[in-house]
């Protein structure tokens, strides 16, 4: 019987890294160098581990920080399994109306508080049953709760919200507005996970303006969806598998609107660790003038 | 720093002034009824709601809450200045809880503006205002009480589509009231927030516009700060322009929603062109569709010049189609095409199972206890193998043997060539679960509560795993794990050694089988839910509510999960976010499972039809009628669809 149960082969072989030609213009590395990077990013640990770092700056041109961020990472491992858990949130309060900073702060704390309360009994008490509420339902309820709190405490104000809940390998994203989540790969690829809820983005999608026109569009900052605004909120909520070797980046437009993608990729892939990468990104945004508040979170799932 | 969604961008904080704060939206609505969700919503307003029996301003006796907004409630109240008649009024409350005094003051001014505006308006589709007052941090508007419900509730409560003539009649009335507002003197009034929930349908079926909280007198040449409702507002309103043309766009959006049942707030902005009305609701006339499309033109100059012009176009359609004169008989949009099957074969009893094809032969079980071998090309009988019970499971073909479970409690292994038994394996209950093979072992469930693992070569049990109830689902094997549900509602993940890795509990039986990708596994339950679980640990990624219980096994079509339910619908749901992409209504329960082949979905229904749908849109390509229910899963192989029906026949159709 044993010989028939040959399920104990190792993991499936990794798919080969992207061809060097795909990235030649951005990161002229040889195949060998590339492999070395891929391998160094993907050591085989027994323990699957989530690691994260964050960075923030008010920028060079504003006095008030209207961004809020939250990063929390937990690892629980033992006989009953190994379950990385993380919650990462960036919220960028809207100016123009008052209390943007109140809104972003309320958003981050309310969402995090709601999610922790839900997971607490399952992580820190011995509970045999699995939770029957889904990740997506919990995130949706948390965002709606934040919407309610903002409308109560600071009516008329609003904020963006990009939150990633990580349980095991599942990354559940809740997203409203134009903060962004990306996956950045060691081979130099970057994948935008979220879609901006901005007028300029929508007009581009519809082909009414080109990418170049978008750069100088006078209403670049206008959002069509924001937390705290509108009578029904329809946040985008979806779940992805955390890609092996990728780094999750969540940031406000104080980073992505200021620092070119290539420089973001380089800052992450060339840094010795995530903390330094966060610092590099914040420094790059400030070096480019720092016109807006900057918030950055980086996370990796290793093993 | 962001710019608020409808605000004109200010270059810096230093520039910001009261005129901007003057546009804080009043999130109040006149709801006639509360949905359950809203009742459960503990907003600040709900916590401090006035109780029934409270007398307000020594005049208005509060009866009940009829609506809830972001800043307060709407009550039905009795006006006690008319003690001898039951005069009902709507009392709209605004609780001002903003911490900043400047903001608080502006909110009150806004509310007053709505009161002043309403006081100048007289039109049958605009509620009369009776009173306005403030008490401490609360302000109140007293308005005509509208008996009825709002259009959004009417749309949601209607099964299927609203009749075209109904929507047309409302459209004409809405144009009329917009025409009145737009011709208001001295300045035109732009309503700015036309949407179904702001349109009440009174007891006579006429429309009444409610919530003038953000309506605004329009001064030409100025740019205002824009407020509106996402989904219904035109592109230029986001840039700070609100004109008559903006109201016409929002009316178009409202009509589009009413005709298609697709809520634009759940879709990207300005995406109506991607949802053509007649593709969703073929009952709508091309004439009405053309009018709505023109109202929804991206460029304001391409829309109707005025509400009056749009009204004329609508009445012309009403005359031409005779829609307002009489009800149009509702015809089925697409008829059964009545084509002939390639072949059909009659068994001696119902065929509820699922076929398998191997080397030109089709194998299928029947309730007449036989497993049949038929020529796949011509339906010719080759042999039959009798068991002692009905066969509902799907045969499995392994190395020249056909393996099938029967309600006679046995798993039968039959030689494909001779139709003779090779070996059988006994369980202690009927077998309705289909066998799955992996690593030289057969895995299947039985009504004896066990998942059996049987060596394919020896026919002997390797192990069995005891579950809480009968197992009728087919085990799904992925990444060295076996996933299956039981009639108790328990759902198990077991490894190849028969050790439990995790267990999940749904509220009712899990009869359907599982499908999966590396990231997630999908199954339905009789608790009327489609589940997506993490295959590694059983945590729930999402749940999708079906109208009724389901025993249909989902299929994966690109990034869609497609499944049937007992409410008669076939649903298509996005795998990443559980959003419904389409649903298709059949005439009876959908207990069979859909299959995906090329770009079509094939699925049977208890209504006797086999449906072929375009998988991206759910549009009907064709249907084929049989004389009995179709409860099995069709098999599509080499462009031919094979399936059985309870009319005793096995059918083969060209896909």
Interface residues (C-beta under 8 A of the other chain):
Chain A: X1 X4 X5 X6 X7 X62 X63 X64 X66 X81 X83 X92 X93 X94 X95 X96 X97 X98 X99 X100 X129 X130 X131 X132 X133 X134 X135 X136 X137 X148 X151 X152 X153 X154 X155 X156 X157 X158 X159 X160 X167 X168 X169 X170 X172 X177 X178 X199 X202 X203 X205 X206 X208 X218 X219 X220 X221 X222 X223 X224 X225 X226 X229 X230 X231 X232 X234 X236 X237 X238 X239 X240 X241 X292 X293
Chain B: X1 X2 X3 X4 X5 X6 X7 X8 X9 X10 X13 X16 X20 X21 X23 X24 X25 X27 X29 X41 X43 X44 X69 X70 X71 X97 X98 X99 X100 X103 X107 X197 X229 X230 X235 X238 X239 X240 X265 X266 X268 X269 X270 X298 X439 X440 X441 X455 X462 X480 X495 X496 X497 X502 X503 X504 X505 X506 X518 X519 X520 X532 X534 X536 X537 X538 X539 X540 X541 X542 X543 X574 X576 X577 X578
